[in-house]
């Protein structure tokens, strides 16, 4: 698969390159603050990303909610952006990388092998190895909102991908992370960009900050900077400066207003209590039905559509308090979006045990 297309090389940059790949989830906007954060330490980040399909959002869809931002870059433009002061690039992968993957992907769909771990691992790693990065960190998710819901299967996938990367000369590690609950408070496109900017400003939801920092430390360790103070770079504005430079370099306006939806619908708590459960998958499906996702590759997403959560598991709420707000361009979408959330959350008397997002670290 690797040999079916071009092999990129960033050796001429004169600095380490490190990439990150996530297997996808609900509210997973980590790439947006992570790439500029890592690049602010002088490491080049070639982040080739994709678009969303189904309940998992796409990084490019999120960034395209920023006025003017451009996903399609030539190899020369990528190289120049990483070589200069910006250091990071998030863009669409070219069709020349591992073109055999597209043919195998289509075959998987019609042969019932979509969930075959060797084929999933080959699909992801063939493109990452052909990309030419020195190092790669994998965020392999498990739980209701993940592709691999079972932690044992997620672990097997992570181990397989780490072995493939290492065997091909790419320093590769993986973190197993929990995707049972939506990540952060924003699910959609424009609202996830807003939340990412909050993280870059040293604020934002604790779980998004936690995972951004964990992955940044992993990436910088592979780049030879194990002692980098990533929290300081978020809090003192260095990462934000890199973010703005990265967006401008791809013709976007980092200071422009992001799209807001025409219609909103608030779901309130029916009783007093503590939120004991909030399953990620139904929230992802609901956001998709609001227009934030696509059913087919050729569909358009609505950048302003999505869900904003006002509380998460462990939070105490009172009757009538807003739990989450649905946003859409057409109020006719609300009924099916609300249906998707039936039974997806519970209010009880006792706070649930909240575990760390990062469960395991997997190395060669």
N, C-alpha and C positions, 0 to 999 in steps of 0.2 A: 504493500500500500504506500509506504514512504517513497519507494523508487518509482511509483507511477507518475510522479510530477516533479516540480522543482524543489530544490533544497536551498533554503535561505541561509545566509551566514552573516553574523554581526561582529565577526572578529575584528574588522577594521575600525569599529567604534573605539577600541582602546579602553573599554570598561566592561565590567561584568553585566550580563543580561540575565534577568530572572522573570519568569512568567508565573501566572496562577490560573488554575482552572477549577471551576465549581461545577458539580453535577446538577446544580439547579434546585430552586426551592421557592417558597412563597415569601415575598418581601426581601429577597436576596439581592441587595444593591451594593454588596461589599466591594466589587471591582472599582466602583466610582471613587470612593475615598482612598482605597488601597493603592492604586497605581500611582497617583501623585505623592502619596505619603512615602512610598518606597523610593521613588525617583528623587525626592528631596534630599536623599543621602548620597546622591551621585551615582546611583545604580540605574542602568537602563531597563525599562519595563516595556517589552513588546507584547501588548495585550490584544491578541486577535480574538474578537468576540463575535457572537451571533445574535440572532433575533429569537423572540419567544415563540413558542407553539404550545397551545393548550394552557394549562394552569401555571406554567413556569414562565416568568418574564424574561425578556432578552435585554442584555446590556445596551445594545445599539438602539433598541426601541426607547429605552429610558433617555439616553443621551440625545436622541433626535427630538425630544421635547424642548431642547434648548434652541432658541431661534438661530438659524444659520449653520448650526453644527453639521459637519460633514463626516460620514462614516467611511466613504470610499477613498482610500489613499493609494498612490503608487508605492512600489517598494522604495523608490528614491525619496519620496516624501516621508515615509516611515523612518528611513535611515537618518535623514536630516533632522527630524524632530527629536530622535533619541540622541543624536550626536551633539546637539546644541544644548542650550540652557534648560529646555523643558525636560528632556530625559525620559518621558513617558508618552506612550501613544496607545489609545484604545480605538481600534478600527475594525472594519470587516476583513475577514480572511479572504485572500484572493482565490480564484478558482483553480490556480495552478498547484495548490498544496494538496497532496494526496487525493487526486481526483477519483481514484478507485474507491474511495470511501463512499462517494455518492451512489455508485452502482451497488455496492454491498449493502448500503443503508436501505435502498429500495427493495433489495432481495429479502432483507430481514423482515420487512413489513409484510410481505406476502408469504413468507415461509414460517411464520410464528416464532422467529428467533430474535425478536426485538430485545428480550431480556437476557439473552445469552451473554454471560460475563466476558468471555474471550472476545466476542465481537464488539461489545461496548468499549472494552479497554483498547482494542485495536483502532476503533473509530476515533476515540479521543487522542490517543497517544501518537498515532501516525501523523496527525496534523501538527501536534506540538513538537515532535521530533524534527519533522520537515521544516518547521519554522526556524530552527537553528538557535534556540535559546540555550544558554549555558546551564541554567537550573530551572526547576519547575516545582511549585508547591500545589498540591491537589487538595481541594476542599470537597471531601466525599461525604454526602449527607445521607442520613437515615431518618425514618419517622414518617408520619402520615403525609407530609407535604413533599417528600423526596421521591425520586424515581425508584431508588432501592429503599423500601420501607423497613426492611428487616436489617438489624445491625450486623448480623453474621454475613449476609450477602454484601452489604456495603463494605465490610472489612475485606472480604475476598476480592471485590473489585479494586479496592485501594491497593492491596498487596500485589495484585496482578499488574496494575499500572505503574507502581513504583518499580517493580522488577523490569518491566519493559523499558522504562526511561533509563534506569541504571545500566541495563545491558547495552543501550544505545549511546552511552557516554553523557547522558544528561543527569546531573545531580538532582534526584527526585525524592521528595518526602510527601507524606499525606497526613492530613488531620481528619479524623472522623468527627463530624459535627451533627448536633441534634436539630432536626427540622420537623419536630412534632407540633411546634407552635410557630405562627408567622414570625419572621425576623423583623424586629423593629416595630414601628407603629404605622408605616405607610406601605400599601400594596398597590402597585400601579406603575406609572411611568413618570409623569411630572412630579407627583408627590414623593416618589422615591428619590428623585434628584434633589428636591428640597431637603429631605432628611439626610442625604449624603453631605450636602453643604453644611448642615448643622454639625455633623461629625467632624468635618474639616475645620469648623470653628471652635472645636474643643468641647462641644456639647452633644446633643442628640441622645437617643435611647441607649441605655447601658449595654444591651445585648449586641447591638450593632458595633458599638465602640469596642467591646470585648473581643469580638471576632476579627474586626479590622486589625487590632493590635496584635492578636495571636498570629494571624497570617503574615503581617508585616515582619514580625520578629523572625518567623520561619524563613521568609524570603531573604531577609537581610543576612541571616546566619549562613545561608547557602551562598550568598554573594561575598562572604568573608567579613561581615560586620556583625558578629554575634552580640556585641555590647551596645549597639545603637539604641539611643533613647527615643523610641517611637512615640511615646506619650508626649514628650516635650515638643516634638515636631508637629503634633496635632494642636497642642495648646498654645504654641507661640506664633502660629501663622505661617510657618514654612511650607507645610503641606497645602494650605489654602493658596499660597502664592503659586505653587506648581500647578495646582488644579486650574487656576485662572489662565495661566500661560498655556496649558495643554488645550483648554477649550478654545482659546483665541487662535492657537496654531492651526486648528481645524475649522476656522471661520465661524465659530460660535461666539455668542456674547454672554460671558459668565454673569453679567450684571443685569441681563434682560429679565423681564417678568415671564414666568412660566405659565402655560395654559391652565385655566381653571374651568371647571365644568359648569354647564348651564343649570343643571338640576342636581339637587342633593336630597338625601333621605336619611334621617337619623333614627337609629334603633336604640331604644332606651332600656335600662334595666327594669324588669317587671317586679323585682323584690329587692330587699336589702340582703347583703351577704358578701361573700368572697367569690371571685371568679376562680373556679376550680379546674376548668378545662377550656381549651380553645384550639380545636384541631385545624392544622394548617391547610390541608387539602381543600375542604369546603370553602375556605376563605379565598383560596386561589381560584377555584371554579367560579365563585361569585364575582370576583374582580374581572375574570375573563368574560362572563356574561354581561358585565357592565360596559364592555368594549375595550378593556385594558389589554386583552390578549387576542390571539387569532386561532381559528379552527384549521385554516389551511395556510400554507406558506405565502400565498398571494394576497391574503386578506390584509387590510389596513388596521392598525391599532388606533384607538382614540387616546391621545396622550393625557388628556385631562381626566379620564375615567379611572376609578379605583376605589379603594377603601382606606379610610383613616381610622385607626383604632384609638380609643381614648382610655382603654384599660387593658391589662393583660392578666394572665393567671397569677394569683397571689394578691391582686389588688382588691381592696374593699370598696364596694359600691352601695349606693342607696337607690331605692325605687325612684324611677323617673330620670335618673342620671344617664346621660348619653354614653353608650358603650362603643358604638362605632358609627361613622358616617359614610354612606354610599354616595358616589359621585358618578354622573353620566350626562351625556349630551341629550338623551331622550328618556323621559320619565317612564316610558313603556318598558324599559329594561329592568326596572326595580323589582317587579314581581318575581321574575325567574331568578334574579340574583338573591333575593330574600329566601326563596325556596331552597336554594343551594345551602343556605346556612341553617336550615332546620336541623336541630340536634347537634350542631357543631360546637356549641358552647354551653356551659353550665354555671349556675351560681349556687353555692352551698354555704355551709357554716364554717368549715375549716380550710385554712390555706393549704394548697398542695405543696409537696416538696419540689423545690426548683433546683434542678441540677445544672452544672456548668455546660455551656454549649459544646465545648471541645471535650470529647470523651477519650480519644486515643490519638497517639502520634505513631505513624508507621514509617519505618525507614527500611532500606535494603538490608 
